[in-house]
Structures are given as C-alpha cells and as structure tokens.
Amino acid sequence: MKSVYEIQQFLKKYGTIIYVGSRLADLELMEEELIEMHNSQLIETKEFQNALMLLRHEIQMEKEKNTRKSGDGE
C-alpha cells in the first residue's frame, strides 16, 4: 500500500469504511483498525508495517498542518 487511498480501499474489502469528517481522526481510526486486523492475523506483517508507517507519516503531517493553522491567527 502506497497511499492513504489504497489503505482505505484495503479496509473497504473487509467492510470497514471510515469517514468522520476530520482527516486526522480518519487517519487515526484507520491506524487502529489496521492494528486490530494485524492482531487478528488478517493482514501480513510487511503489509501492516508499510501501511502503518504511511499512516503515521500522514498523521504527523496533518498535526503539523493543524499546528501551523492555529498559530497563524495569533
């Protein structure tokens, strides 16, 4: 999996559709779902690690973006 979209499509195959309306919340819920799937042995370790690394990178970028936005109003 090389993009958040691919992770969403992967989760969709298992009946999981995540849309809360907040990109950060969506990413964090996808991370939790992937962890549960890995713990249940529904996803291979390498695939899990790649997806998790991508999600955590996106989460970090989103948090930084939100921090910059909140700092602009000062």
N, CA, C, O and CB atoms as a CASP TS submission, in Angstrom:
PFRMAT TS
TARGET T0000
AUTHOR 0000-0000-0000
METHOD Language model
MODEL 1
PARENT N/A
ATOM      1  N   MET     1       0.852  -1.178   0.000  1.00  0.00           N
ATOM      2  CA  MET     1       0.000   0.000   0.000  1.00  0.00           C
ATOM      3  C   MET     1       0.895   1.236   0.000  1.00  0.00           C
ATOM      4  O   MET     1       1.785   1.386   0.837  1.00  0.00           O
ATOM      5  CB  MET     1      -0.968   0.001   1.228  1.00  0.00           C
ATOM      6  N   LYS     2       0.633   2.106  -0.954  1.00  0.00           N
ATOM      7  CA  LYS     2       1.500   3.254  -1.133  1.00  0.00           C
ATOM      8  C   LYS     2       0.793   4.586  -0.928  1.00  0.00           C
ATOM      9  O   LYS     2       1.413   5.641  -1.059  1.00  0.00           O
ATOM     10  CB  LYS     2       2.098   3.215  -2.491  1.00  0.00           C
ATOM     11  N   SER     3      -0.501   4.551  -0.606  1.00  0.00           N
ATOM     12  CA  SER     3      -1.228   5.798  -0.389  1.00  0.00           C
ATOM     13  C   SER     3      -2.358   5.565   0.607  1.00  0.00           C
ATOM     14  O   SER     3      -2.768   4.431   0.855  1.00  0.00           O
ATOM     15  CB  SER     3      -1.783   6.353  -1.724  1.00  0.00           C
ATOM     16  N   VAL     4      -2.845   6.652   1.165  1.00  0.00           N
ATOM     17  CA  VAL     4      -3.971   6.567   2.096  1.00  0.00           C
ATOM     18  C   VAL     4      -5.189   5.993   1.368  1.00  0.00           C
ATOM     19  O   VAL     4      -5.958   5.218   1.937  1.00  0.00           O
ATOM     20  CB  VAL     4      -4.300   7.968   2.701  1.00  0.00           C
ATOM     21  N   TYR     5      -5.349   6.381   0.115  1.00  0.00           N
ATOM     22  CA  TYR     5      -6.464   5.856  -0.685  1.00  0.00           C
ATOM     23  C   TYR     5      -6.394   4.333  -0.779  1.00  0.00           C
ATOM     24  O   TYR     5      -7.414   3.659  -0.630  1.00  0.00           O
ATOM     25  CB  TYR     5      -6.454   6.476  -2.101  1.00  0.00           C
ATOM     26  N   GLU     6      -5.202   3.783  -1.026  1.00  0.00           N
ATOM     27  CA  GLU     6      -5.045   2.331  -1.107  1.00  0.00           C
ATOM     28  C   GLU     6      -5.381   1.662   0.222  1.00  0.00           C
ATOM     29  O   GLU     6      -5.958   0.575   0.244  1.00  0.00           O
ATOM     30  CB  GLU     6      -3.618   1.974  -1.527  1.00  0.00           C
ATOM     31  N   ILE     7      -5.023   2.307   1.324  1.00  0.00           N
ATOM     32  CA  ILE     7      -5.366   1.762   2.642  1.00  0.00           C
ATOM     33  C   ILE     7      -6.879   1.778   2.818  1.00  0.00           C
ATOM     34  O   ILE     7      -7.454   0.812   3.319  1.00  0.00           O
ATOM     35  CB  ILE     7      -4.675   2.570   3.780  1.00  0.00           C
ATOM     36  N   GLN     8      -7.527   2.864   2.413  1.00  0.00           N
ATOM     37  CA  GLN     8      -8.991   2.947   2.501  1.00  0.00           C
ATOM     38  C   GLN     8      -9.639   1.824   1.689  1.00  0.00           C
ATOM     39  O   GLN     8     -10.586   1.189   2.154  1.00  0.00           O
ATOM     40  CB  GLN     8      -9.491   4.326   2.002  1.00  0.00           C
ATOM     41  N   GLN     9      -9.137   1.581   0.488  1.00  0.00           N
ATOM     42  CA  GLN     9      -9.686   0.524  -0.364  1.00  0.00           C
ATOM     43  C   GLN     9      -9.449  -0.851   0.240  1.00  0.00           C
ATOM     44  O   GLN     9     -10.304  -1.731   0.143  1.00  0.00           O
ATOM     45  CB  GLN     9      -9.072   0.592  -1.760  1.00  0.00           C
ATOM     46  N   PHE    10      -8.299  -1.037   0.857  1.00  0.00           N
ATOM     47  CA  PHE    10      -7.998  -2.299   1.530  1.00  0.00           C
ATOM     48  C   PHE    10      -8.985  -2.536   2.679  1.00  0.00           C
ATOM     49  O   PHE    10      -9.546  -3.625   2.807  1.00  0.00           O
ATOM     50  CB  PHE    10      -6.542  -2.298   2.058  1.00  0.00           C
ATOM     51  N   LEU    11      -9.189  -1.523   3.501  1.00  0.00           N
ATOM     52  CA  LEU    11     -10.119  -1.651   4.622  1.00  0.00           C
ATOM     53  C   LEU    11     -11.544  -1.897   4.123  1.00  0.00           C
ATOM     54  O   LEU    11     -12.308  -2.640   4.739  1.00  0.00           O
ATOM     55  CB  LEU    11     -10.076  -0.389   5.500  1.00  0.00           C
ATOM     56  N   LYS    12     -11.881  -1.275   3.019  1.00  0.00           N
ATOM     57  CA  LYS    12     -13.214  -1.426   2.439  1.00  0.00           C
ATOM     58  C   LYS    12     -13.489  -2.883   2.067  1.00  0.00           C
ATOM     59  O   LYS    12     -14.622  -3.349   2.186  1.00  0.00           O
ATOM     60  CB  LYS    12     -13.361  -0.528   1.203  1.00  0.00           C
ATOM     61  N   LYS    13     -12.456  -3.605   1.617  1.00  0.00           N
ATOM     62  CA  LYS    13     -12.605  -5.026   1.277  1.00  0.00           C
ATOM     63  C   LYS    13     -13.094  -5.837   2.472  1.00  0.00           C
ATOM     64  O   LYS    13     -13.765  -6.857   2.314  1.00  0.00           O
ATOM     65  CB  LYS    13     -11.275  -5.595   0.772  1.00  0.00           C
ATOM     66  N   TYR    14     -12.748  -5.370   3.665  1.00  0.00           N
ATOM     67  CA  TYR    14     -13.145  -6.061   4.896  1.00  0.00           C
ATOM     68  C   TYR    14     -14.383  -5.430   5.528  1.00  0.00           C
ATOM     69  O   TYR    14     -14.727  -5.731   6.671  1.00  0.00           O
ATOM     70  CB  TYR    14     -11.995  -6.054   5.898  1.00  0.00           C
ATOM     71  N   GLY    15     -15.041  -4.563   4.785  1.00  0.00           N
ATOM     72  CA  GLY    15     -16.287  -3.975   5.262  1.00  0.00           C
ATOM     73  C   GLY    15     -16.102  -2.783   6.178  1.00  0.00           C
ATOM     74  O   GLY    15     -17.038  -2.393   6.877  1.00  0.00           O
ATOM     75  N   THR    16     -14.922  -2.200   6.190  1.00  0.00           N
ATOM     76  CA  THR    16     -14.645  -1.063   7.064  1.00  0.00           C
ATOM     77  C   THR    16     -14.536   0.211   6.228  1.00  0.00           C
ATOM     78  O   THR    16     -13.628   0.360   5.410  1.00  0.00           O
ATOM     79  CB  THR    16     -13.346  -1.296   7.879  1.00  0.00           C
ATOM     80  N   ILE    17     -15.467   1.110   6.450  1.00  0.00           N
ATOM     81  CA  ILE    17     -15.430   2.414   5.794  1.00  0.00           C
ATOM     82  C   ILE    17     -15.314   3.452   6.904  1.00  0.00           C
ATOM     83  O   ILE    17     -16.156   3.527   7.798  1.00  0.00           O
ATOM     84  CB  ILE    17     -16.712   2.661   4.888  1.00  0.00           C
ATOM     85  N   ILE    18     -14.258   4.245   6.827  1.00  0.00           N
ATOM     86  CA  ILE    18     -14.008   5.242   7.870  1.00  0.00           C
ATOM     87  C   ILE    18     -14.126   6.623   7.271  1.00  0.00           C
ATOM     88  O   ILE    18     -13.366   7.003   6.380  1.00  0.00           O
ATOM     89  CB  ILE    18     -12.614   5.047   8.516  1.00  0.00           C
ATOM     90  N   TYR    19     -15.090   7.365   7.771  1.00  0.00           N
ATOM     91  CA  TYR    19     -15.219   8.776   7.403  1.00  0.00           C
ATOM     92  C   TYR    19     -15.893   9.496   8.550  1.00  0.00           C
ATOM     93  O   TYR    19     -17.096   9.350   8.767  1.00  0.00           O
ATOM     94  CB  TYR    19     -16.025   8.957   6.074  1.00  0.00           C
ATOM     95  N   VAL    20     -15.115  10.271   9.281  1.00  0.00           N
ATOM     96  CA  VAL    20     -15.618  11.020  10.429  1.00  0.00           C
ATOM     97  C   VAL    20     -15.814  12.482  10.043  1.00  0.00           C
ATOM     98  O   VAL    20     -16.620  13.190  10.647  1.00  0.00           O
ATOM     99  CB  VAL    20     -14.650  10.899  11.632  1.00  0.00           C
ATOM    100  N   GLY    21     -15.081  12.921   9.046  1.00  0.00           N
ATOM    101  CA  GLY    21     -15.161  14.314   8.624  1.00  0.00           C
ATOM    102  C   GLY    21     -13.911  15.093   8.973  1.00  0.00           C
ATOM    103  O   GLY    21     -13.708  16.205   8.486  1.00  0.00           O
ATOM    104  N   SER    22     -13.083  14.517   9.809  1.00  0.00           N
ATOM    105  CA  SER    22     -11.805  15.114  10.187  1.00  0.00           C
ATOM    106  C   SER    22     -10.717  14.202   9.640  1.00  0.00           C
ATOM    107  O   SER    22     -10.666  13.019   9.977  1.00  0.00           O
ATOM    108  CB  SER    22     -11.678  15.299  11.754  1.00  0.00           C
ATOM    109  N   ARG    23      -9.848  14.749   8.798  1.00  0.00           N
ATOM    110  CA  ARG    23      -8.799  13.904   8.205  1.00  0.00           C
ATOM    111  C   ARG    23      -7.940  13.255   9.287  1.00  0.00           C
ATOM    112  O   ARG    23      -7.605  12.075   9.188  1.00  0.00           O
ATOM    113  CB  ARG    23      -7.910  14.734   7.258  1.00  0.00           C
ATOM    114  N   LEU    24      -7.586  14.014  10.313  1.00  0.00           N
ATOM    115  CA  LEU    24      -6.764  13.466  11.389  1.00  0.00           C
ATOM    116  C   LEU    24      -7.470  12.306  12.088  1.00  0.00           C
ATOM    117  O   LEU    24      -6.868  11.257  12.320  1.00  0.00           O
ATOM    118  CB  LEU    24      -6.420  14.560  12.404  1.00  0.00           C
ATOM    119  N   ALA    25      -8.728  12.495  12.418  1.00  0.00           N
ATOM    120  CA  ALA    25      -9.491  11.433  13.084  1.00  0.00           C
ATOM    121  C   ALA    25      -9.623  10.214  12.174  1.00  0.00           C
ATOM    122  O   ALA    25      -9.521   9.079  12.638  1.00  0.00           O
ATOM    123  CB  ALA    25     -10.888  11.944  13.494  1.00  0.00           C
ATOM    124  N   ASP    26      -9.850  10.445  10.885  1.00  0.00           N
ATOM    125  CA  ASP    26      -9.948   9.330   9.934  1.00  0.00           C
ATOM    126  C   ASP    26      -8.651   8.529   9.914  1.00  0.00           C
ATOM    127  O   ASP    26      -8.674   7.300   9.967  1.00  0.00           O
ATOM    128  CB  ASP    26     -10.274   9.850   8.515  1.00  0.00           C
ATOM    129  N   LEU    27      -7.519   9.229   9.837  1.00  0.00           N
ATOM    130  CA  LEU    27      -6.222   8.556   9.796  1.00  0.00           C
ATOM    131  C   LEU    27      -5.970   7.755  11.069  1.00  0.00           C
ATOM    132  O   LEU    27      -5.477   6.629  11.011  1.00  0.00           O
ATOM    133  CB  LEU    27      -5.102   9.576   9.591  1.00  0.00           C
ATOM    134  N   GLU    28      -6.309   8.335  12.216  1.00  0.00           N
ATOM    135  CA  GLU    28      -6.096   7.646  13.493  1.00  0.00           C
ATOM    136  C   GLU    28      -6.988   6.413  13.610  1.00  0.00           C
ATOM    137  O   GLU    28      -6.558   5.387  14.137  1.00  0.00           O
ATOM    138  CB  GLU    28      -6.363   8.600  14.666  1.00  0.00           C
ATOM    139  N   LEU    29      -8.224   6.505  13.125  1.00  0.00           N
ATOM    140  CA  LEU    29      -9.113   5.338  13.151  1.00  0.00           C
ATOM    141  C   LEU    29      -8.633   4.249  12.199  1.00  0.00           C
ATOM    142  O   LEU    29      -8.742   3.061  12.503  1.00  0.00           O
ATOM    143  CB  LEU    29     -10.541   5.749  12.790  1.00  0.00           C
ATOM    144  N   MET    30      -8.103   4.651  11.051  1.00  0.00           N
ATOM    145  CA  MET    30      -7.542   3.659  10.122  1.00  0.00           C
ATOM    146  C   MET    30      -6.362   2.941  10.765  1.00  0.00           C
ATOM    147  O   MET    30      -6.203   1.731  10.608  1.00  0.00           O
ATOM    148  CB  MET    30      -7.101   4.334   8.799  1.00  0.00           C
ATOM    149  N   GLU    31      -5.539   3.689  11.487  1.00  0.00           N
ATOM    150  CA  GLU    31      -4.404   3.081  12.183  1.00  0.00           C
ATOM    151  C   GLU    31      -4.894   2.046  13.197  1.00  0.00           C
ATOM    152  O   GLU    31      -4.372   0.932  13.254  1.00  0.00           O
ATOM    153  CB  GLU    31      -3.555   4.166  12.889  1.00  0.00           C
ATOM    154  N   GLU    32      -5.885   2.412  13.985  1.00  0.00           N
ATOM    155  CA  GLU    32      -6.422   1.475  14.981  1.00  0.00           C
ATOM    156  C   GLU    32      -6.999   0.232  14.317  1.00  0.00           C
ATOM    157  O   GLU    32      -6.810  -0.884  14.801  1.00  0.00           O
ATOM    158  CB  GLU    32      -7.500   2.158  15.832  1.00  0.00           C
ATOM    159  N   GLU    33      -7.697   0.427  13.214  1.00  0.00           N
ATOM    160  CA  GLU    33      -8.295  -0.710  12.510  1.00  0.00           C
ATOM    161  C   GLU    33      -7.219  -1.639  11.954  1.00  0.00           C
ATOM    162  O   GLU    33      -7.352  -2.860  12.032  1.00  0.00           O
ATOM    163  CB  GLU    33      -9.204  -0.218  11.373  1.00  0.00           C
ATOM    164  N   LEU    34      -6.161  -1.071  11.397  1.00  0.00           N
ATOM    165  CA  LEU    34      -5.065  -1.897  10.885  1.00  0.00           C
ATOM    166  C   LEU    34      -4.396  -2.696  12.004  1.00  0.00           C
ATOM    167  O   LEU    34      -4.042  -3.860  11.818  1.00  0.00           O
ATOM    168  CB  LEU    34      -4.027  -1.020  10.177  1.00  0.00           C
ATOM    169  N   ILE    35      -4.226  -2.063  13.161  1.00  0.00           N
ATOM    170  CA  ILE    35      -3.632  -2.767  14.302  1.00  0.00           C
ATOM    171  C   ILE    35      -4.512  -3.951  14.703  1.00  0.00           C
ATOM    172  O   ILE    35      -4.006  -5.042  14.963  1.00  0.00           O
ATOM    173  CB  ILE    35      -3.441  -1.802  15.504  1.00  0.00           C
ATOM    174  N   GLU    36      -5.818  -3.736  14.752  1.00  0.00           N
ATOM    175  CA  GLU    36      -6.748  -4.823  15.096  1.00  0.00           C
ATOM    176  C   GLU    36      -6.684  -5.948  14.063  1.00  0.00           C
ATOM    177  O   GLU    36      -6.692  -7.128  14.413  1.00  0.00           O
ATOM    178  CB  GLU    36      -8.191  -4.286  15.199  1.00  0.00           C
ATOM    179  N   MET    37      -6.621  -5.566  12.794  1.00  0.00           N
ATOM    180  CA  MET    37      -6.551  -6.571  11.737  1.00  0.00           C
ATOM    181  C   MET    37      -5.253  -7.376  11.837  1.00  0.00           C
ATOM    182  O   MET    37      -5.253  -8.592  11.640  1.00  0.00           O
ATOM    183  CB  MET    37      -6.657  -5.903  10.354  1.00  0.00           C
ATOM    184  N   HIS    38      -4.161  -6.697  12.142  1.00  0.00           N
ATOM    185  CA  HIS    38      -2.880  -7.397  12.277  1.00  0.00           C
ATOM    186  C   HIS    38      -2.904  -8.328  13.486  1.00  0.00           C
ATOM    187  O   HIS    38      -2.433  -9.463  13.413  1.00  0.00           O
ATOM    188  CB  HIS    38      -1.719  -6.385  12.405  1.00  0.00           C
ATOM    189  N   ASN    39      -3.449  -7.847  14.585  1.00  0.00           N
ATOM    190  CA  ASN    39      -3.541  -8.687  15.784  1.00  0.00           C
ATOM    191  C   ASN    39      -4.416  -9.919  15.541  1.00  0.00           C
ATOM    192  O   ASN    39      -4.205 -10.966  16.153  1.00  0.00           O
ATOM    193  CB  ASN    39      -4.101  -7.874  16.958  1.00  0.00           C
ATOM    194  N   SER    40      -5.396  -9.788  14.647  1.00  0.00           N
ATOM    195  CA  SER    40      -6.277 -10.909  14.303  1.00  0.00           C
ATOM    196  C   SER    40      -5.704 -11.748  13.164  1.00  0.00           C
ATOM    197  O   SER    40      -6.346 -12.690  12.700  1.00  0.00           O
ATOM    198  CB  SER    40      -7.662 -10.391  13.917  1.00  0.00           C
ATOM    199  N   GLN    41      -4.508 -11.412  12.720  1.00  0.00           N
ATOM    200  CA  GLN    41      -3.783 -12.116  11.661  1.00  0.00           C
ATOM    201  C   GLN    41      -4.529 -12.080  10.323  1.00  0.00           C
ATOM    202  O   GLN    41      -4.485 -13.043   9.558  1.00  0.00           O
ATOM    203  CB  GLN    41      -3.540 -13.562  12.075  1.00  0.00           C
ATOM    204  N   LEU    42      -5.211 -10.971  10.048  1.00  0.00           N
ATOM    205  CA  LEU    42      -5.893 -10.802   8.774  1.00  0.00           C
ATOM    206  C   LEU    42      -5.013 -10.087   7.750  1.00  0.00           C
ATOM    207  O   LEU    42      -5.351 -10.020   6.568  1.00  0.00           O
ATOM    208  CB  LEU    42      -7.186 -10.032   8.974  1.00  0.00           C
ATOM    209  N   ILE    43      -3.891  -9.559   8.213  1.00  0.00           N
ATOM    210  CA  ILE    43      -3.000  -8.794   7.347  1.00  0.00           C
ATOM    211  C   ILE    43      -1.568  -9.238   7.622  1.00  0.00           C
ATOM    212  O   ILE    43      -1.187  -9.453   8.772  1.00  0.00           O
ATOM    213  CB  ILE    43      -3.167  -7.254   7.574  1.00  0.00           C
ATOM    214  N   GLU    44      -0.783  -9.371   6.565  1.00  0.00           N
ATOM    215  CA  GLU    44       0.604  -9.793   6.715  1.00  0.00           C
ATOM    216  C   GLU    44       1.427  -8.696   7.391  1.00  0.00           C
ATOM    217  O   GLU    44       1.126  -7.509   7.260  1.00  0.00           O
ATOM    218  CB  GLU    44       1.209 -10.152   5.346  1.00  0.00           C
ATOM    219  N   THR    45       2.456  -9.105   8.105  1.00  0.00           N
ATOM    220  CA  THR    45       3.270  -8.172   8.874  1.00  0.00           C
ATOM    221  C   THR    45       3.903  -7.096   7.993  1.00  0.00           C
ATOM    222  O   THR    45       3.886  -5.920   8.354  1.00  0.00           O
ATOM    223  CB  THR    45       4.353  -8.925   9.622  1.00  0.00           C
ATOM    224  N   LYS    46       4.453  -7.475   6.855  1.00  0.00           N
ATOM    225  CA  LYS    46       5.105  -6.489   5.989  1.00  0.00           C
ATOM    226  C   LYS    46       4.098  -5.469   5.466  1.00  0.00           C
ATOM    227  O   LYS    46       4.372  -4.269   5.456  1.00  0.00           O
ATOM    228  CB  LYS    46       5.806  -7.187   4.815  1.00  0.00           C
ATOM    229  N   GLU    47       2.948  -5.941   5.037  1.00  0.00           N
ATOM    230  CA  GLU    47       1.885  -5.050   4.558  1.00  0.00           C
ATOM    231  C   GLU    47       1.421  -4.131   5.681  1.00  0.00           C
ATOM    232  O   GLU    47       1.203  -2.939   5.467  1.00  0.00           O
ATOM    233  CB  GLU    47       0.692  -5.867   4.007  1.00  0.00           C
ATOM    234  N   PHE    48       1.272  -4.686   6.868  1.00  0.00           N
ATOM    235  CA  PHE    48       0.869  -3.916   8.045  1.00  0.00           C
ATOM    236  C   PHE    48       1.891  -2.823   8.350  1.00  0.00           C
ATOM    237  O   PHE    48       1.521  -1.672   8.581  1.00  0.00           O
ATOM    238  CB  PHE    48       0.700  -4.842   9.263  1.00  0.00           C
ATOM    239  N   GLN    49       3.161  -3.180   8.350  1.00  0.00           N
ATOM    240  CA  GLN    49       4.210  -2.211   8.674  1.00  0.00           C
ATOM    241  C   GLN    49       4.255  -1.072   7.664  1.00  0.00           C
ATOM    242  O   GLN    49       4.399   0.091   8.041  1.00  0.00           O
ATOM    243  CB  GLN    49       5.566  -2.901   8.734  1.00  0.00           C
ATOM    244  N   ASN    50       4.133  -1.405   6.382  1.00  0.00           N
ATOM    245  CA  ASN    50       4.139  -0.374   5.347  1.00  0.00           C
ATOM    246  C   ASN    50       2.953   0.577   5.511  1.00  0.00           C
ATOM    247  O   ASN    50       3.113   1.796   5.452  1.00  0.00           O
ATOM    248  CB  ASN    50       4.112  -1.017   3.954  1.00  0.00           C
ATOM    249  N   ALA    51       1.776   0.017   5.716  1.00  0.00           N
ATOM    250  CA  ALA    51       0.573   0.832   5.874  1.00  0.00           C
ATOM    251  C   ALA    51       0.655   1.690   7.138  1.00  0.00           C
ATOM    252  O   ALA    51       0.279   2.862   7.127  1.00  0.00           O
ATOM    253  CB  ALA    51      -0.676  -0.062   5.922  1.00  0.00           C
ATOM    254  N   LEU    52       1.145   1.103   8.213  1.00  0.00           N
ATOM    255  CA  LEU    52       1.256   1.826   9.473  1.00  0.00           C
ATOM    256  C   LEU    52       2.247   2.982   9.360  1.00  0.00           C
ATOM    257  O   LEU    52       1.995   4.077   9.863  1.00  0.00           O
ATOM    258  CB  LEU    52       1.680   0.877  10.593  1.00  0.00           C
ATOM    259  N   MET    53       3.372   2.729   8.697  1.00  0.00           N
ATOM    260  CA  MET    53       4.366   3.786   8.511  1.00  0.00           C
ATOM    261  C   MET    53       3.769   4.933   7.694  1.00  0.00           C
ATOM    262  O   MET    53       3.966   6.102   8.027  1.00  0.00           O
ATOM    263  CB  MET    53       5.633   3.228   7.816  1.00  0.00           C
ATOM    264  N   LEU    54       3.052   4.606   6.642  1.00  0.00           N
ATOM    265  CA  LEU    54       2.413   5.627   5.813  1.00  0.00           C
ATOM    266  C   LEU    54       1.390   6.426   6.612  1.00  0.00           C
ATOM    267  O   LEU    54       1.369   7.655   6.550  1.00  0.00           O
ATOM    268  CB  LEU    54       1.741   4.982   4.599  1.00  0.00           C
ATOM    269  N   LEU    55       0.546   5.727   7.360  1.00  0.00           N
ATOM    270  CA  LEU    55      -0.473   6.421   8.155  1.00  0.00           C
ATOM    271  C   LEU    55       0.150   7.317   9.215  1.00  0.00           C
ATOM    272  O   LEU    55      -0.298   8.447   9.413  1.00  0.00           O
ATOM    273  CB  LEU    55      -1.400   5.412   8.818  1.00  0.00           C
ATOM    274  N   ARG    56       1.160   6.834   9.885  1.00  0.00           N
ATOM    275  CA  ARG    56       1.796   7.639  10.930  1.00  0.00           C
ATOM    276  C   ARG    56       2.476   8.872  10.336  1.00  0.00           C
ATOM    277  O   ARG    56       2.495   9.932  10.963  1.00  0.00           O
ATOM    278  CB  ARG    56       2.820   6.795  11.706  1.00  0.00           C
ATOM    279  N   HIS    57       3.027   8.740   9.146  1.00  0.00           N
ATOM    280  CA  HIS    57       3.616   9.890   8.460  1.00  0.00           C
ATOM    281  C   HIS    57       2.523  10.912   8.124  1.00  0.00           C
ATOM    282  O   HIS    57       2.696  12.112   8.340  1.00  0.00           O
ATOM    283  CB  HIS    57       4.359   9.439   7.169  1.00  0.00           C
ATOM    284  N   GLU    58       1.405  10.425   7.597  1.00  0.00           N
ATOM    285  CA  GLU    58       0.295  11.316   7.251  1.00  0.00           C
ATOM    286  C   GLU    58      -0.293  11.983   8.499  1.00  0.00           C
ATOM    287  O   GLU    58      -0.663  13.157   8.461  1.00  0.00           O
ATOM    288  CB  GLU    58      -0.799  10.535   6.506  1.00  0.00           C
ATOM    289  N   ILE    59      -0.379  11.236   9.599  1.00  0.00           N
ATOM    290  CA  ILE    59      -0.885  11.791  10.854  1.00  0.00           C
ATOM    291  C   ILE    59       0.026  12.911  11.332  1.00  0.00           C
ATOM    292  O   ILE    59      -0.446  13.966  11.755  1.00  0.00           O
ATOM    293  CB  ILE    59      -1.000  10.694  11.933  1.00  0.00           C
ATOM    294  N   GLN    60       1.334  12.679  11.263  1.00  0.00           N
ATOM    295  CA  GLN    60       2.292  13.699  11.687  1.00  0.00           C
ATOM    296  C   GLN    60       2.173  14.952  10.824  1.00  0.00           C
ATOM    297  O   GLN    60       2.184  16.071  11.338  1.00  0.00           O
ATOM    298  CB  GLN    60       3.724  13.149  11.625  1.00  0.00           C
ATOM    299  N   MET    61       2.060  14.760   9.508  1.00  0.00           N
ATOM    300  CA  MET    61       1.913  15.907   8.605  1.00  0.00           C
ATOM    301  C   MET    61       0.625  16.684   8.898  1.00  0.00           C
ATOM    302  O   MET    61       0.613  17.915   8.872  1.00  0.00           O
ATOM    303  CB  MET    61       1.922  15.436   7.140  1.00  0.00           C
ATOM    304  N   GLU    62      -0.442  15.961   9.173  1.00  0.00           N
ATOM    305  CA  GLU    62      -1.725  16.611   9.465  1.00  0.00           C
ATOM    306  C   GLU    62      -1.648  17.395  10.779  1.00  0.00           C
ATOM    307  O   GLU    62      -2.181  18.500  10.874  1.00  0.00           O
ATOM    308  CB  GLU    62      -2.860  15.562   9.535  1.00  0.00           C
ATOM    309  N   LYS    63      -0.987  16.828  11.786  1.00  0.00           N
ATOM    310  CA  LYS    63      -0.829  17.527  13.066  1.00  0.00           C
ATOM    311  C   LYS    63       0.000  18.791  12.888  1.00  0.00           C
ATOM    312  O   LYS    63      -0.313  19.829  13.471  1.00  0.00           O
ATOM    313  CB  LYS    63      -0.173  16.607  14.110  1.00  0.00           C
ATOM    314  N   GLU    64       1.054  18.708  12.087  1.00  0.00           N
ATOM    315  CA  GLU    64       1.889  19.889  11.835  1.00  0.00           C
ATOM    316  C   GLU    64       1.101  20.956  11.090  1.00  0.00           C
ATOM    317  O   GLU    64       1.221  22.146  11.383  1.00  0.00           O
ATOM    318  CB  GLU    64       3.145  19.506  11.034  1.00  0.00           C
ATOM    319  N   LYS    65       0.300  20.527  10.132  1.00  0.00           N
ATOM    320  CA  LYS    65      -0.536  21.456   9.373  1.00  0.00           C
ATOM    321  C   LYS    65      -1.531  22.162  10.298  1.00  0.00           C
ATOM    322  O   LYS    65      -1.738  23.372  10.201  1.00  0.00           O
ATOM    323  CB  LYS    65      -1.287  20.711   8.246  1.00  0.00           C
ATOM    324  N   ASN    66      -2.136  21.389  11.189  1.00  0.00           N
ATOM    325  CA  ASN    66      -3.103  21.973  12.130  1.00  0.00           C
ATOM    326  C   ASN    66      -2.427  22.922  13.102  1.00  0.00           C
ATOM    327  O   ASN    66      -3.020  23.927  13.492  1.00  0.00           O
ATOM    328  CB  ASN    66      -3.828  20.874  12.903  1.00  0.00           C
ATOM    329  N   THR    67      -1.185  22.621  13.507  1.00  0.00           N
ATOM    330  CA  THR    67      -0.441  23.488  14.404  1.00  0.00           C
ATOM    331  C   THR    67      -0.121  24.817  13.721  1.00  0.00           C
ATOM    332  O   THR    67      -0.235  25.884  14.325  1.00  0.00           O
ATOM    333  CB  THR    67       0.848  22.798  14.869  1.00  0.00           C
ATOM    334  N   ARG    68       0.276  24.735  12.462  1.00  0.00           N
ATOM    335  CA  ARG    68       0.570  25.964  11.697  1.00  0.00           C
ATOM    336  C   ARG    68      -0.690  26.807  11.535  1.00  0.00           C
ATOM    337  O   ARG    68      -0.632  28.031  11.651  1.00  0.00           O
ATOM    338  CB  ARG    68       1.158  25.617  10.303  1.00  0.00           C
ATOM    339  N   LYS    69      -1.822  26.171  11.268  1.00  0.00           N
ATOM    340  CA  LYS    69      -3.064  26.909  11.098  1.00  0.00           C
ATOM    341  C   LYS    69      -3.455  27.635  12.383  1.00  0.00           C
ATOM    342  O   LYS    69      -3.862  28.797  12.347  1.00  0.00           O
ATOM    343  CB  LYS    69      -4.183  25.966  10.663  1.00  0.00           C
ATOM    344  N   SER    70      -3.330  26.947  13.518  1.00  0.00           N
ATOM    345  CA  SER    70      -3.719  27.564  14.782  1.00  0.00           C
ATOM    346  C   SER    70      -2.749  28.674  15.179  1.00  0.00           C
ATOM    347  O   SER    70      -3.129  29.595  15.902  1.00  0.00           O
ATOM    348  CB  SER    70      -3.790  26.511  15.886  1.00  0.00           C
ATOM    349  N   GLY    71      -1.522  28.598  14.722  1.00  0.00           N
ATOM    350  CA  GLY    71      -0.530  29.625  15.022  1.00  0.00           C
ATOM    351  C   GLY    71      -0.663  30.855  14.155  1.00  0.00           C
ATOM    352  O   GLY    71      -0.182  31.924  14.530  1.00  0.00           O
ATOM    353  N   ASP    72      -1.308  30.734  12.998  1.00  0.00           N
ATOM    354  CA  ASP    72      -1.460  31.860  12.073  1.00  0.00           C
ATOM    355  C   ASP    72      -2.367  32.943  12.623  1.00  0.00           C
ATOM    356  O   ASP    72      -2.208  34.111  12.270  1.00  0.00           O
ATOM    357  CB  ASP    72      -2.002  31.376  10.750  1.00  0.00           C
ATOM    358  N   GLY    73      -3.307  32.589  13.473  1.00  0.00           N
ATOM    359  CA  GLY    73      -4.292  33.546  13.964  1.00  0.00           C
ATOM    360  C   GLY    73      -3.796  34.424  15.085  1.00  0.00           C
ATOM    361  O   GLY    73      -4.530  35.303  15.536  1.00  0.00           O
ATOM    362  N   GLU    74      -2.586  34.223  15.552  1.00  0.00           N
ATOM    363  CA  GLU    74      -2.090  34.976  16.694  1.00  0.00           C
ATOM    364  C   GLU    74      -1.594  36.343  16.310  1.00  0.00           C
ATOM    365  O   GLU    74      -1.143  37.100  17.169  1.00  0.00           O
ATOM    366  CB  GLU    74      -0.997  34.224  17.374  1.00  0.00           C
TER
END
